[in-house]
Amino acid sequence: MSLPSVVDARAAMLAWAERLPAETVALQDAVGRTLAEDIVAIRDQPPYPASAMDGWALAAVDSPGRLRIAGESAAGAPYAAELRRGEAVRIFTGAALPPGADAMVIQEEASRDGDYVTLPAVGHGHYVRPAGCDFQGGETLLTAGMKLDAWRLSLAAAGGRGELKVARRPRVSFLSTGEEIIDPGRTPGPYQIFDAGTVALVALATRWGGQARRLKPVGDDIAATVEAVRGEDCDLIVTVGGASVGDHDLVKPALKELGLELAVESVNVRPGKPTWFGRLADGRRVLGLPGNPASSLVCAELFLHPLLRGMQGADPALPLVQARASAPFPTNGAREHWMRARITTDPDGSLRAEAYGNQDSSLVSVFAIADALVRRAPGAPALAAGGLVEALLLERA
């Protein structure tokens, strides 16, 4: 039986990943969330012509000249009277220009003498921020599906919004399986290993907008696996390990007791061939990842991240970039290979990628220093240094 490609497997998973409902949160609580509505400005910004500097507001036709000081305009406390010919107003940064003024002179270029100020020649609009120069009322500032960072929150605030509709965070529960797995920090037996992959997966899911929690690991036991997830209140269960075809790979048989229906049984990918996806009878989705840390982390980038983005209404596409090979790449085998790689930047800004020599799927140390995953298509011929490759850049804090 031919295995689905990464693209086809991801599409099948996304077809079963329902978009989560929206909720309204205060502006300050929306950072890192995914916007579930378009944000439209309620008015122009700025709503009036404003001074870009401290200085003097005037009608440009009165410059150069010695003008009478009529008053002062500060931010929030404007000079409201009509500016007459031959007059100037002391003005501060951000303050509204008084009616009749259309320019300003910065204070360093002015000479004050009592109730008069001498100003040089300036043109219409000099050091003036026109009304609506940032954005105009009715303009769409942000669109649904955007991830909200500090800068986008600032724009929403400038547009007059105090609350935002955002996608509910996906609730993701991680369950690692295997008799050899032990919690980090405990004293291991001679044949036990620390649960390093699941710790990283929880951190990634949190970074990708999920409410993630790690369940207590279970051994190779069908009943224990069923009980671990039976009453778990979540949208997505991610199992780690027990995903292959050996005698101790019992996760899928266990979840069959909860009505597991499969959309993806395996994927034509290296590392991570045993990755699978399905849903339980109660509607909860399940992503099965391999137990080897590199395999699980590669497949988290290829499948878990797009799933979480899709569930939040964001674009699930992988943001691949092109890079030049710093060193040759060998001929690839029958499976699509995602290789951990080092990325460097040339003086002209172009990227270069060099795969690490040891791509063993159990190596955590290589992943910790990798900058990217380089994609090699099934059956890709050898590539000389300087050839183009596709790469998925890894987010680093």
N, C-alpha and C positions, 0 to 999 in steps of 0.2 A: 504494500500500500504506500503510495507516495504521500509524503508529509507536506503540509501547507507551508508556504513561505512565511517569513516574518510579516510581510505586508498583509497577506491573506489571513494569517492567524490573528493579527491585531484587529483587522476589520471585523472578523467574526466575534471577537471579544467585545469590541465597541458596539456592535449591533445589539448586544445583550446588556449593555451598561446604561441603565436609564439615568436621565438627567435628574438631579436632585431638586427639590422645591426651593424656592427663594425664601429668605427671611430678611427682615428689616433690622439694621443695627445702627447705632450711633456712629457718626463719622470717625471718631477716634478709635472705634473698635473694628474698623473695616480694613486696617492694614493687613496685607497678605491674603485677603479674601478675593474671590472672583466676582466681578460685577455682574448682576443679573438684570440690569436695565440700562438704557441709554441715559446719559446725563445731559440735560439741555440747560443752557444759561437762561436765567430769568431776566437778565438785563445786560446792558453793555458794561464792559470792564476796560478802563475806568468809566464810570457813568457820566463823567464830565471832563472837559479839557483840563489837564493837570500839569503842574510845573514839574519838570524833571530834575530841577536843582534848586538850591537856595539862591534867591536873587531878587529881581524886580520885574513885575509884570507891567506890560505897556502895550499900546497900539504901535505896530511896527512903523506906521507912517509918521509917528512922532520921533523917530530916531534918525540921526543922532540928535541929542538935545538935552537941555536942562529942564527937568520936569518936577512939578510939585508933587510931594508925597501925600497921597490921599488917605492912606490907611495901611492895613496889614491883612494878609490872607494866610491862614494856617490850615493844616489838615484837620478837617472836622469843624473848623471855625472860619468859614470863608468871608471875604469882603463882598457883601451882597449888592452894594450900590453899583449903578452904571458908571464905568470909568469914563471920565470926560477927557476930551482932547487936551494934551499938555499935562496929563497926570500920570503918575506911576504908583504902584502898590507894592509894598514889601511883601514878598511871597516866599514860602518855604516848600521844600520837596514834598510832592504829593498833594499839595493844596490846589483847590479849584481856581482857575483863572477867573477874575471878575468879568462880568459882562462888559464888552467893549475892548477887552485885551485879547491879543492874538499872538503874543510873543513874550519872551522873558530874556533878561540879561543876567548872567551869573554874577554873584556879588563881587567876585575878584576883578571884574571889568567895570565896576561902577565906582563913582566918587560921590559920597554924600556930603552935603553942606547944609546943616540945619534941616529946614523943611523941604529941601530940594535935593535932587540927585541928578548927576550928569551921566548919561548913558551913551554908548557907542551905537553905530548903525547896526541894525539886525533885520532879518527878513521875517516874513509871516511864518509862524509855526516854530520859530527858533526856541529850542529847549522846551517844547510843549509836547506832552503826550495827548494825542487827540482822543476824544471819547470813543470807546470801542476799539482802541488800537490793540488790545490784548485779545478780546473776543467780543462778539455782539450778541445781544439778546436773541434767543431762539436758535443760536448756534449749538450744534451737538459737540460737546466737549469730550466725552468718554463714551465708549460703546460697550454693550454687554459682551462678556467673555474676557474682558481685560482683567489682569491681575493688578490689584491696587497696591501701589507702593506710596511712599511719602509724597512724591511729586504729583502723582495723580490725585491723591487725597487733597492736596493743596489746590489743585485745579477745581475739584468738586466743591470745595469750600468757597473758592472765589466765585463760583457759579451760583452760590446761594444755598447749597444743600447742607443740611445738618444731619440727615439720615440717608442711608443708601440701602437699596435692595441688593443682597449678595446671595450667592448659592450657599446652601447649607453645607457645612464641612462633611465630607464622606467619613463615616465611622468605619475604621479598618482595624481588624483584629488579626494578629499574627500568631500562628501556632507552629512551633518547630517540633519535629518528631525524630525519634531515633534513640536507641538505648545508649549510644555513645555521647549524647548531648548533655552538657551540664551548664548551669547558669554561671556567667562570669562572676568571679569573686569567691566561688566555692572551691573547696579542695578537691581536685579531680583524682579519679582512680587512674591506674596505669594505662587504661585503654579508653579514656574519656577525653573529649575535646570541648573547649568552651564554645558557647553559642554566639559566635562572632557575627555571622551573617544577619541574624534576625535583629540584633541591636542596630546594625546599620540600616536595615530595611525600615524599622520604626522611625528612625531619624529622617530618612528620605521621605517617607509618607507624610510626616509632619511638615516637612519643608514644602511638600507639594500640595499642602492645603488640607490634609486629612487629620481627623482626630484618631490618632493611632495608639494602640496599646498592645503589649506583648503578653500573651497568655503563658501560663506555666507549661514548659515543654512536657511532652508525653513520650513514652517509649513506643516500641513497635507492637502496639496493642490496639485491636479494632475497637473494643469496648471503651477504652480510655480516650481514643480519638473522637468517637461519637459523643461521649459525655462532655468533652472539652468544648465542643462547638454547638451542642444541641440548643442550649438556652442563651447563647451569646447574642447580645443586642447590637447588631452592626449591619452595615450595608454590604461590606465586602470582607470575606475571610481569605487570608493569605496563608497557605500552608507552606512550610519550608522543609524539604526532605520527604522521603517516602513517595517520590513521584516517578520512579522508574518502573522496572518490570521484575525486580528480584523478589525472592520469597519474603523479604522484610518490608517491601514497599506496599503498605496497607492503607494508605490514606484514601485512595479512590474506592476501594472496597468498603472501607468504613463509612464514607459519605454516601455510598449507594443506599445505606440504611436510612438516610435522611432525604432520599429522593433525588440524588444527584443526577443531573442531565448534562451531558458534555456538549460544548460547542467546539472545543479544540482538545484533541487527545495528545498531541505531540507537535513539535515544530521543527522544521528543517533548519536548525540554527546550531552554531557552535560558539561558545558553550551554551547549554540550556535546552538540549533536545527534549528532555522529559517534561518541559513546561506544558501545563494544561489549563483549561478554563471551563467553568460550567456554572450551574445554579442549582440550588436546593429546592425542594418542593415548596418551601415557604417564601421563595423569591430571593433569598440572599445569594449573592454571587460569590464564587470561589475561584481564586487564582492559585494554582499549584506551581510552586517554584522548586527547582532542584536544591539539594542540601549543600552542595559545594558552594562556598561563599562567592567566588567569582561568577559562577553560573547564575546564582540567585540575583546578584547585583547587576550583572549585564541584562538579565531578563526583566529586572525591575525597571531599568532605564527604557527597555524596548516595549514593555507591556504595562507595568504598573503605573508608571508616570502618565502615559496616554489615557489609561482607564480613569485615573483620578481627575485628569483635566477634562475628559469628556463628561464625567459625572457632575462636574461643576460648570458645564456649559462653555468651557474654553476650547480652543482649537487643539485637538489631540495630535496633530502632525509632529513628527520628529524634526527639530530644527537642524538639519544636516548642513555642513559647510564643506567646501572643497579645500584641500591642502595638497602641497607637493610632497612627495615621498622623499624623506631625508636619506633613506637607505633603501636598497631593493626589498621588494616583497616577493615571497615565493609563490609558486602556483598554488591555488587554493583547491581544496577537495570538494566533495559533493554538497557539503552543507555551507550555508551562508555563515561567514566567520566574522565576529565582532572582536577585534583585537585591541587590548589595552595598549595605549600609545602615549608617547611624549610629544607635546606640541611646542614649537618655537615660532617666533615671529620674525620675519625678515625686515630690514629697514623700510621697505616699501609697504609694510603692513600685511603682506601675504603670509599664509600659514604654512608650516612644514610639519610633517608627522613622521615619527619613527616608532615602529612597534617594538615593545619589549621582547627580548629574546625568549623568555620563558612565559608561555601563555597557559600554564597548567591551571585548571579550573579551581584548584583548592587554595591558590596563593592569595592571601589577603594583602601581603606586603606590596605586591605589584599594583594592586588596585589603589592602595593608599597614596601612591606617587604618580598615578596616571592622570593625564589631563584630558584624555579623550578616548573614545572607542572608534576604531577605524573599521569601516565595513568593507569586506571582501565578498563579492558575489560568488555564488556556487560555480565552481569550475573556472574561476577567473585565472587568466594566464599570469605568469610571472611579470612583475612590474619593475622596471629599472628606476633608479634614483632620479627624481625630477618628474616622474609621472604623477598624474592626478589621482587622488583617492577621496572618498567621502568620509567625513568624520562627524561624530556626535560629541560636542564639547561637554565635559562634565562640570557641573556647578561646584565651585569651591567657595567655602565661607570666606 
